[in-house]
Amino acid sequence: MTDSQRLPLSAKVFLVCGFYLVALGLYFALLRPALLPEDPRYIGSSLEAIRAAAPGLERWLGLVFKVMGGFMVATGALTMLAACRWLAKRERGTFAALAVAGAASVGLMSATNFLLNSDFRWLLLLPALLWLLGLACYLGEC
């Protein structure tokens, strides 16, 4: 790769974001339990009471998380494509597409985890901040 073909910093940041989303999506699709220990606490009930009141809930949530994980993998893959192809070429609409994608994915995820007072809220703020850093780098590369 020559100097003129090297990826700009914004592309590198978005590559990291894309890899993160793919990894998180695989976790959701393949490993995440239907209910985390924080879930019954947020609901205000015990796991046993939830299971008794809604016996199929965990099976249903497992399917929901598989679908959600697939969408995360898809978003991550497209983010990596944008990073490798569109950011370096400054393709028209790239900034807007990445801004909307970030707000709808890692931004919404982070905000929701703060609303839920999730045990993972501070960790899940990092990808949103990284996404904002990527957008700022892109603007600075004009």
C-alpha positions as CSV (number, residue, x, y, z in Angstrom):
1,M,0.0,0.0,0.0
2,T,1.5,3.4,-1.0
3,D,1.2,6.6,1.1
4,S,-1.7,7.8,-1.1
5,Q,-3.5,4.5,-0.5
6,R,-3.2,4.5,3.3
7,L,-6.4,4.8,5.3
8,P,-7.1,8.1,7.0
9,L,-7.4,8.1,10.8
10,S,-11.2,8.3,10.5
11,A,-11.2,5.1,8.5
12,K,-9.1,3.3,11.1
13,V,-11.4,4.5,13.9
14,F,-14.4,3.2,12.0
15,L,-12.7,-0.1,11.3
16,V,-12.4,-0.5,15.0
17,C,-16.1,0.4,15.4
18,G,-17.0,-2.1,12.8
19,F,-15.0,-4.9,14.4
20,Y,-16.6,-4.0,17.7
21,L,-20.1,-4.3,16.3
22,V,-19.3,-7.6,14.6
23,A,-17.9,-9.0,17.9
24,L,-20.8,-7.7,19.9
25,G,-23.3,-9.1,17.4
26,L,-21.7,-12.5,17.6
27,Y,-21.9,-12.4,21.4
28,F,-25.6,-11.5,21.2
29,A,-26.4,-14.1,18.6
30,L,-24.3,-17.0,20.1
31,L,-23.5,-16.4,23.8
32,R,-25.7,-13.9,25.5
33,P,-28.0,-15.4,28.0
34,A,-31.7,-14.4,27.7
35,L,-31.7,-12.6,31.0
36,L,-28.6,-11.0,32.6
37,P,-28.4,-10.7,36.4
38,E,-29.3,-7.0,36.1
39,D,-32.5,-7.7,34.2
40,P,-34.6,-9.0,37.1
41,R,-33.3,-6.2,39.3
42,Y,-34.5,-3.6,36.7
43,I,-37.8,-5.3,36.4
44,G,-38.1,-5.4,40.2
45,S,-38.7,-9.2,40.5
46,S,-36.9,-12.4,41.0
47,L,-35.8,-14.6,38.2
48,E,-38.0,-17.4,39.5
49,A,-41.0,-15.1,39.6
50,I,-40.3,-14.0,36.0
51,R,-40.0,-17.6,34.9
52,A,-43.2,-18.5,36.6
53,A,-45.2,-15.6,35.2
54,A,-43.8,-15.9,31.6
55,P,-42.5,-19.4,31.1
56,G,-41.6,-18.9,27.4
57,L,-39.9,-15.5,27.9
58,E,-36.3,-16.7,28.0
59,R,-36.8,-18.9,24.8
60,W,-38.4,-16.0,23.0
61,L,-35.7,-13.5,24.2
62,G,-33.0,-15.9,22.9
63,L,-34.5,-15.7,19.4
64,V,-34.8,-11.9,19.7
65,F,-31.1,-11.6,20.6
66,K,-30.1,-13.9,17.7
67,V,-31.9,-11.5,15.3
68,M,-30.5,-8.4,17.1
69,G,-27.0,-10.0,16.9
70,G,-27.4,-10.6,13.2
71,F,-28.2,-6.9,12.7
72,M,-25.2,-5.9,14.7
73,V,-22.9,-8.1,12.6
74,A,-24.5,-6.6,9.4
75,T,-24.0,-3.0,10.7
76,G,-20.4,-3.8,11.6
77,A,-19.7,-5.3,8.2
78,L,-21.1,-2.3,6.4
79,T,-19.2,0.1,8.8
80,M,-16.0,-1.7,7.8
81,L,-16.9,-1.4,4.1
82,A,-17.5,2.3,4.6
83,A,-14.2,2.7,6.4
84,C,-12.2,0.9,3.7
85,R,-13.9,2.3,0.6
86,W,-15.9,5.4,1.2
87,L,-14.0,7.4,3.9
88,A,-10.7,7.5,2.1
89,K,-12.4,8.5,-1.2
90,R,-14.6,11.1,0.6
91,E,-17.7,9.6,-1.1
92,R,-20.7,11.9,-1.0
93,G,-23.1,11.1,1.8
94,T,-20.6,9.1,3.8
95,F,-20.6,11.4,6.8
96,A,-24.4,11.5,6.9
97,A,-24.7,7.8,6.6
98,L,-22.2,7.1,9.4
99,A,-23.7,9.8,11.6
100,V,-27.2,8.2,11.3
101,A,-25.8,4.7,11.6
102,G,-23.9,5.6,14.8
103,A,-26.8,7.4,16.4
104,A,-29.2,4.5,15.6
105,S,-26.7,1.8,16.8
106,V,-24.1,2.6,19.4
107,G,-25.6,5.9,20.3
108,L,-29.0,4.4,21.1
109,M,-27.5,1.4,22.8
110,S,-25.4,3.6,25.1
111,A,-28.2,5.9,25.9
112,T,-30.6,3.0,26.7
113,N,-28.1,1.3,28.9
114,F,-27.8,4.6,30.9
115,L,-31.6,4.7,31.2
116,L,-31.6,1.1,32.4
117,N,-28.8,1.9,34.9
118,S,-27.0,-1.1,33.3
119,D,-24.0,-2.6,35.0
120,F,-22.3,-2.2,31.6
121,R,-23.3,1.4,30.9
122,W,-19.9,3.0,31.2
123,L,-18.3,0.2,29.0
124,L,-21.0,0.7,26.4
125,L,-20.4,4.4,26.3
126,L,-17.0,3.8,24.8
127,P,-18.2,2.7,21.3
128,A,-20.4,5.8,21.1
129,L,-17.5,8.0,22.0
130,L,-15.3,6.2,19.5
131,W,-17.9,6.7,16.8
132,L,-18.0,10.4,17.6
133,L,-14.2,10.5,17.4
134,G,-14.4,8.9,14.0
135,L,-16.9,11.5,12.8
136,A,-14.7,14.3,14.2
137,C,-11.6,12.9,12.5
138,Y,-13.5,12.7,9.2
139,L,-14.5,16.4,9.5
140,G,-10.9,17.3,10.3
141,E,-9.6,15.5,7.3
142,C,-11.5,17.8,4.9
